[in-house]
Amino acid sequence: MTRGLADRRILITGGGAGIGATTARAAVAEGARVALLDIDATAAERTAQTLGPDHVLAVSGDVTDPFAVARALDEMAQRWGGIDALVNNAGIYDHAPLLELTLERWRRVFDVNLFAAIEAANAAARQMEPGGAIVNVSSVLGQVAAPTRGPYCVSKAALIALTKMQAIEWAERGIRVNAIAPGYIDNEAVRSFEAAGGMDGAAVRKRTPLHRLGTEEEVAAGILFLLDPARAAYVTGTVLEVSGGWTAYGYV
């Protein structure tokens, strides 16, 4: 196996913007070919055009729709002959106290954050050859609890448990499965959330041992490490935290 991701065929859900698009950019720079499945067709197409249509395929679709996932895999097969890796990146949140959350609101978050990831991974694993890799994008809030973040925390925790199950069951297929747990990342979504009063940015930075928010590029670097068939050949069933030490810090 060669070092790097040259010629690897990667499907990224929620790849039109944010961490997904940044990961696509980094993967293409290493020579990979990337399919972006996103409900925002304009964002996916814009990212594909920016990175080069010869190396990037934009697929419009809702990740909760199995037919959209199947269409993305079919287009990858037609253009590139198959799939080598999957990044389950699509995710949403719903913030409210537990007693205000209806089951419908819980299901909406779980449909995207967990059940869609199950469907995409199952579909991809059936087509992957030995040497395939899957990265599930969880969160530090999948490892610890935060008030009013119930559906997000619980769905991301379930995604970590799913990762371990997939890793042990699919090892015999030659497929590695890992999760990445980003901390607070300095991107448009977090900046908007902070501006709306959803988080105290100064407090988060103070609590983080590295005293700053992370970058999308740092998360992407972690994802590419876990996807790499050489650098992470013996890494499966684990959670790579990219948080500046946020969960390690237990002091007030």
C-alpha positions in Angstrom: 0.0 0.0 0.0 1.2 3.4 -0.8 1.3 6.4 1.5 -1.5 8.9 0.9 -4.8 8.9 -0.7 -3.8 9.0 -4.4 -6.6 7.6 -6.6 -8.8 6.7 -3.6 -12.5 7.1 -4.3 -14.2 8.8 -1.4 -17.8 9.6 -0.8 -18.5 12.5 1.6 -22.0 13.2 2.9 -22.8 16.8 3.6 -19.8 17.6 1.5 -21.0 20.9 -0.1 -19.7 23.2 2.6 -18.0 23.3 6.0 -15.9 20.4 7.3 -17.1 18.2 4.4 -15.9 20.6 1.7 -12.7 21.3 3.5 -12.0 17.5 3.8 -12.8 17.2 0.0 -10.3 19.9 -0.7 -7.6 18.3 1.3 -8.3 14.8 -0.2 -8.1 16.1 -3.8 -4.8 17.8 -2.9 -3.5 14.3 -2.1 -4.8 12.9 -5.4 -8.1 11.4 -4.3 -11.4 11.5 -6.3 -14.3 12.7 -4.2 -18.1 12.5 -4.5 -20.0 15.1 -2.6 -23.6 14.1 -1.5 -25.4 17.2 -0.2 -29.0 18.3 0.1 -27.8 21.7 -1.0 -27.2 21.1 -4.7 -25.8 24.6 -5.3 -23.2 24.2 -2.6 -22.1 20.8 -3.8 -21.8 21.9 -7.4 -19.9 25.1 -6.4 -17.4 23.1 -4.4 -17.0 20.6 -7.2 -16.4 23.3 -9.7 -13.9 25.0 -7.4 -11.9 21.7 -6.8 -12.1 20.5 -10.4 -14.9 18.4 -12.0 -12.3 15.8 -13.2 -11.7 14.9 -9.5 -14.9 15.8 -7.8 -18.5 14.7 -8.4 -21.5 16.6 -7.0 -24.6 14.6 -6.2 -27.7 16.4 -5.0 -29.8 14.5 -2.5 -31.0 14.1 1.1 -28.8 11.8 3.0 -31.8 10.3 4.8 -33.1 9.1 1.4 -31.5 5.6 0.6 -32.1 6.3 -3.1 -29.9 9.4 -2.9 -27.1 7.3 -1.4 -27.6 4.6 -4.0 -27.5 7.2 -6.8 -24.2 8.6 -5.4 -22.6 5.2 -5.3 -23.9 4.4 -8.8 -22.4 7.6 -10.2 -19.1 6.8 -8.5 -19.2 3.3 -10.1 -19.9 4.7 -13.5 -17.3 7.4 -13.4 -14.5 5.8 -11.3 -15.4 2.1 -11.0 -16.4 2.0 -7.3 -15.8 3.3 -3.8 -12.8 3.0 -1.4 -13.9 5.2 1.4 -16.8 6.9 3.1 -17.0 10.0 5.3 -20.3 10.2 7.2 -20.2 13.9 7.8 -23.8 15.1 7.3 -25.3 16.2 10.6 -27.9 18.5 12.2 -28.8 19.7 15.7 -31.8 20.7 17.7 -31.3 22.6 21.0 -33.9 22.8 23.7 -34.4 21.5 27.3 -35.3 17.8 27.4 -38.8 18.4 28.6 -39.5 20.7 25.6 -38.3 18.2 23.0 -41.0 16.1 21.2 -40.1 12.7 19.9 -40.6 14.1 16.4 -37.7 16.5 17.1 -35.5 13.7 18.4 -36.3 11.5 15.4 -35.4 14.3 13.0 -31.9 14.6 14.5 -31.4 10.8 14.7 -32.6 10.4 11.1 -29.7 12.5 9.9 -27.0 11.9 12.5 -27.4 8.2 13.0 -29.8 6.4 10.7 -28.5 8.0 7.6 -25.0 7.1 8.6 -26.1 3.5 9.1 -27.7 3.4 5.7 -24.7 5.0 3.9 -22.2 2.8 5.6 -24.1 -0.4 4.9 -24.5 0.5 1.2 -20.8 1.5 0.9 -19.5 -1.5 2.8 -21.3 -3.8 0.4 -19.3 -2.3 -2.5 -15.9 -1.8 -0.9 -13.0 -4.1 -1.6 -10.6 -5.0 1.3 -8.7 -1.9 2.3 -11.8 0.2 2.4 -12.2 2.8 5.2 -15.1 4.6 6.8 -14.9 7.7 9.1 -18.0 8.7 11.1 -18.0 12.3 12.1 -19.1 12.4 15.8 -18.3 15.2 18.3 -16.8 15.8 21.7 -20.4 16.2 22.7 -20.8 12.5 21.8 -18.5 11.8 24.7 -19.7 14.2 27.3 -23.1 15.8 28.0 -24.1 19.4 27.6 -27.4 21.0 28.7 -30.1 21.6 26.1 -28.1 19.6 23.5 -29.9 16.3 24.1 -30.6 15.0 20.6 -27.2 16.1 19.3 -25.3 14.6 22.2 -27.2 11.3 22.3 -27.1 10.8 18.5 -23.3 11.5 18.3 -22.7 9.1 21.2 -24.7 6.5 19.4 -22.6 7.1 16.3 -19.5 6.3 18.3 -21.1 3.0 19.5 -22.0 2.3 15.9 -18.4 2.9 14.8 -17.2 0.2 17.2 -19.8 -2.3 16.0 -18.9 -1.7 12.4 -15.2 -2.0 13.1 -15.5 -5.4 14.7 -18.0 -6.8 12.3 -16.4 -5.5 9.1 -12.8 -6.3 10.0 -13.1 -9.6 8.2 -14.1 -7.7 5.1 -10.9 -5.7 5.3 -12.8 -2.5 6.1 -11.5 -0.2 8.8 -14.1 2.0 10.6 -13.2 4.9 12.9 -14.8 8.1 14.3 -13.5 11.6 14.6 -14.7 13.9 17.4 -14.2 17.5 16.7 -14.4 20.1 19.4 -15.5 23.7 18.9 -14.4 24.6 15.4 -14.0 28.2 14.1 -16.3 28.0 11.1 -19.4 29.8 9.9 -21.9 27.5 11.8 -20.1 28.0 15.1 -19.7 31.7 14.6 -23.4 32.1 13.8 -24.3 30.0 16.9 -22.0 32.1 19.1 -23.4 35.4 17.7 -27.0 34.1 18.4 -26.0 33.5 22.1 -25.9 29.7 21.8 -22.5 29.5 23.3 -20.0 31.6 25.3 -17.0 31.6 23.0 -14.7 33.2 25.6 -15.6 30.5 28.1 -14.9 27.8 25.6 -11.5 29.2 24.7 -10.6 29.5 28.3 -11.6 25.9 29.1 -9.7 24.6 26.1 -6.1 23.9 27.1 -4.8 25.2 23.7 -7.0 28.4 24.3 -8.5 28.6 20.9 -11.1 27.1 18.6 -10.0 24.5 16.1 -10.0 24.8 12.3 -11.8 22.8 9.6 -8.4 22.1 8.1 -7.3 20.4 11.4 -10.4 18.2 11.4 -9.9 17.4 7.8 -6.3 16.3 8.5 -7.6 13.9 11.2 -10.1 12.5 8.8 -7.5 11.9 6.0 -5.2 10.2 8.5 -8.0 7.8 9.5 -8.8 7.1 5.8 -5.2 6.6 4.8 -4.5 2.8 4.1 -0.9 3.1 5.1 -0.7 5.6 8.0 -3.7 4.2 9.8 -3.5 0.6 8.6 -3.8 -0.8 12.2 -6.3 1.8 13.4 -9.9 0.7 13.6 -12.8 1.0 16.1 -11.3 4.1 17.7 -12.3 7.8 18.2 -9.8 10.5 17.2 -10.5 13.7 19.2 -9.6 17.0 17.5 -10.5 19.4 20.3 -7.5 21.1 21.7 -7.7 19.0 24.8 -11.3 20.2 25.6 -12.6 16.9 27.1 -9.3 16.2 28.9 -9.7 19.3 31.0 -11.7 18.6 34.1 -11.2 21.8 36.1 -13.8 24.6 36.4 
